[in-house]
Amino acid sequence: MTLTAQEIRRHVMDYLEATECSIIEASPLHVTVKLSPRADRMLTDRPYYWGFVERTGVDPETLSFTFVFEPEKYDNLAAAAQAAPPFRPLRPGNPASAAGLPAGAGAAGMEAAADTGGITVSGPAMGPPGVPADPQDSILARFFGVVPALPRLGPGMIRREDIIYGSKRLRQIWAAARDEGKCLQLFEDPGSRQRMTLFSAAYEPWLAVCYKVEMSCDLKREELHFIGVSLTSGLIIPDFEAKLASRELTPRLPENIHIQPFELTVADGAGRLEGYLTSKLALMDYSWAEEARERLQLELNIVDIYYQELLKEQDEEKRLATLEQYNRRRKETAWQYEPQIAVSAVTYGLFHLRST
């Protein structure tokens, strides 16, 4: 399984928007963001700093990052920006200058700007205010030679991190989203017309659980089952994500609606979902488990044959050490090849949807 750069970008942007981070700059290749306090706590691993903020009550200074989703294209674009000719002032009657391109660029320059996603480059990037772009222009450099630039530290620094499939930061964002979004309570957005109507709309409560089923031996397979049960009628929908796909959801209770009374408790609904999933798993094909047991027996026979002569050692101390190694090897082989099924709840919640 893998994800494209566009899918990864969508996941990251959804998390940043959900945690109310401030987007400074965004493009199809990157996003520069100032984290919100909520996201900073989850992603930056600064427990001592946040403990200081809580004790003193000062306003927190969150960190900023540039997340790059396609590093190669982003680096090529940055190299092209450095190699671009310097910006020239506008000249009357010059269409290339009016478009923000160097004089003489013409249509070729406009096509190049279109190829870079609408980002036109007008010269080398400028540094912070008051800091010369060239180290030779500083006062210290005039008297003492070129002074190497010091790294910028602290909240004002914008760190770059490449977000690709398998990267540590992406796994951290997924873990944070999973921890904070494990339990949900959402309402269907009725739209503006419902607020103006005379009668309130009836909303039906649903308990939905996304189960992860892991089938493992020396191979591994995972399945996701998103199942929902109505807490008023007891109806079970096996593909509950399809029911949610066309609806706008909000965490706030909308105006002019009422929730229908529960006929089932949350515990009763969870029991029905578990029973439904158990019966569904019982109907699956388990030929893979029989094949895994055959491979397990074959591996155990090989281990037995290997240690058969070694266990005949006359020296008692060596024989006991060999016996311990033999038992450990059999346990490791059984752990690797023994077929197992594990079921866990990835996320769950109450969804209040308009009755139909």
ChimeraX attribute file (.defattr): number of C-alpha atoms within 10 A of each C-alpha:
attribute: neighborCount
match mode: 1-to-1
recipient: residues
	/A:1	3
	/A:2	9
	/A:3	11
	/A:4	12
	/A:5	17
	/A:6	13
	/A:7	13
	/A:8	17
	/A:9	23
	/A:10	12
	/A:11	15
	/A:12	20
	/A:13	17
	/A:14	13
	/A:15	17
	/A:16	19
	/A:17	12
	/A:18	11
	/A:19	16
	/A:20	15
	/A:21	19
	/A:22	14
	/A:23	15
	/A:24	12
	/A:25	11
	/A:26	14
	/A:27	14
	/A:28	14
	/A:29	20
	/A:30	20
	/A:31	19
	/A:32	19
	/A:33	20
	/A:34	23
	/A:35	22
	/A:36	19
	/A:37	17
	/A:38	12
	/A:39	21
	/A:40	20
	/A:41	16
	/A:42	17
	/A:43	15
	/A:44	13
	/A:45	10
	/A:46	11
	/A:47	11
	/A:48	9
	/A:49	13
	/A:50	16
	/A:51	11
	/A:52	12
	/A:53	14
	/A:54	12
	/A:55	9
	/A:56	9
	/A:57	9
	/A:58	9
	/A:59	9
	/A:60	15
	/A:61	17
	/A:62	17
	/A:63	20
	/A:64	23
	/A:65	16
	/A:66	19
	/A:67	23
	/A:68	24
	/A:69	25
	/A:70	18
	/A:71	16
	/A:72	11
	/A:73	13
	/A:74	16
	/A:75	13
	/A:76	11
	/A:77	16
	/A:78	15
	/A:79	12
	/A:80	14
	/A:81	17
	/A:82	15
	/A:83	12
	/A:84	14
	/A:85	15
	/A:86	14
	/A:87	15
	/A:88	13
	/A:89	12
	/A:90	16
	/A:91	11
	/A:92	8
	/A:93	8
	/A:94	14
	/A:95	16
	/A:96	19
	/A:97	19
	/A:98	14
	/A:99	15
	/A:100	19
	/A:101	27
	/A:102	22
	/A:103	19
	/A:104	12
	/A:105	16
	/A:106	15
	/A:107	12
	/A:108	12
	/A:109	19
	/A:110	16
	/A:111	12
	/A:112	15
	/A:113	16
	/A:114	12
	/A:115	11
	/A:116	16
	/A:117	11
	/A:118	12
	/A:119	12
	/A:120	17
	/A:121	24
	/A:122	16
	/A:123	17
	/A:124	17
	/A:125	11
	/A:126	10
	/A:127	10
	/A:128	8
	/A:129	7
	/A:130	6
	/A:131	11
	/A:132	13
	/A:133	14
	/A:134	11
	/A:135	16
	/A:136	13
	/A:137	12
	/A:138	15
	/A:139	13
	/A:140	12
	/A:141	14
	/A:142	12
	/A:143	8
	/A:144	8
	/A:145	12
	/A:146	15
	/A:147	13
	/A:148	8
	/A:149	7
	/A:150	6
	/A:151	7
	/A:152	10
	/A:153	9
	/A:154	11
	/A:155	13
	/A:156	12
	/A:157	12
	/A:158	17
	/A:159	14
	/A:160	14
	/A:161	16
	/A:162	16
	/A:163	22
	/A:164	21
	/A:165	17
	/A:166	10
	/A:167	11
	/A:168	13
	/A:169	17
	/A:170	17
	/A:171	14
	/A:172	14
	/A:173	18
	/A:174	15
	/A:175	14
	/A:176	17
	/A:177	19
	/A:178	13
	/A:179	13
	/A:180	12
	/A:181	14
	/A:182	15
	/A:183	13
	/A:184	14
	/A:185	17
	/A:186	17
	/A:187	22
	/A:188	19
	/A:189	19
	/A:190	20
	/A:191	11
	/A:192	9
	/A:193	7
	/A:194	16
	/A:195	15
	/A:196	11
	/A:197	10
	/A:198	8
	/A:199	11
	/A:200	14
	/A:201	18
	/A:202	16
	/A:203	20
	/A:204	21
	/A:205	25
	/A:206	26
	/A:207	25
	/A:208	25
	/A:209	24
	/A:210	20
	/A:211	20
	/A:212	17
	/A:213	19
	/A:214	16
	/A:215	18
	/A:216	19
	/A:217	22
	/A:218	14
	/A:219	11
	/A:220	11
	/A:221	10
	/A:222	12
	/A:223	11
	/A:224	14
	/A:225	17
	/A:226	20
	/A:227	21
	/A:228	28
	/A:229	24
	/A:230	22
	/A:231	22
	/A:232	16
	/A:233	13
	/A:234	16
	/A:235	13
	/A:236	19
	/A:237	17
	/A:238	16
	/A:239	13
	/A:240	18
	/A:241	15
	/A:242	11
	/A:243	11
	/A:244	13
	/A:245	9
	/A:246	8
	/A:247	14
	/A:248	13
	/A:249	17
	/A:250	15
	/A:251	12
	/A:252	11
	/A:253	15
	/A:254	15
	/A:255	15
	/A:256	15
	/A:257	16
	/A:258	16
	/A:259	17
	/A:260	16
	/A:261	11
	/A:262	14
	/A:263	14
	/A:264	17
	/A:265	12
	/A:266	16
	/A:267	10
	/A:268	13
	/A:269	23
	/A:270	18
	/A:271	12
	/A:272	17
	/A:273	22
	/A:274	16
	/A:275	12
	/A:276	14
	/A:277	17
	/A:278	12
	/A:279	11
	/A:280	10
	/A:281	13
	/A:282	9
	/A:283	8
	/A:284	8
	/A:285	8
	/A:286	12
	/A:287	8
	/A:288	14
	/A:289	18
	/A:290	12
	/A:291	13
	/A:292	19
	/A:293	16
	/A:294	14
	/A:295	16
	/A:296	22
	/A:297	15
	/A:298	12
	/A:299	15
	/A:300	18
	/A:301	12
	/A:302	12
	/A:303	16
	/A:304	16
	/A:305	10
	/A:306	12
	/A:307	14
	/A:308	12
	/A:309	9
	/A:310	14
	/A:311	18
	/A:312	12
	/A:313	13
	/A:314	9
	/A:315	9
	/A:316	11
	/A:317	10
	/A:318	14
	/A:319	15
	/A:320	13
	/A:321	11
	/A:322	17
	/A:323	15
	/A:324	11
	/A:325	13
	/A:326	18
	/A:327	13
	/A:328	12
	/A:329	15
	/A:330	17
	/A:331	12
	/A:332	11
	/A:333	17
	/A:334	18
	/A:335	14
	/A:336	16
	/A:337	22
	/A:338	19
	/A:339	21
	/A:340	13
	/A:341	14
	/A:342	10
	/A:343	16
	/A:344	12
	/A:345	14
	/A:346	18
	/A:347	18
	/A:348	20
	/A:349	18
	/A:350	20
	/A:351	23
	/A:352	24
	/A:353	23
	/A:354	19
	/A:355	11
	/A:356	6
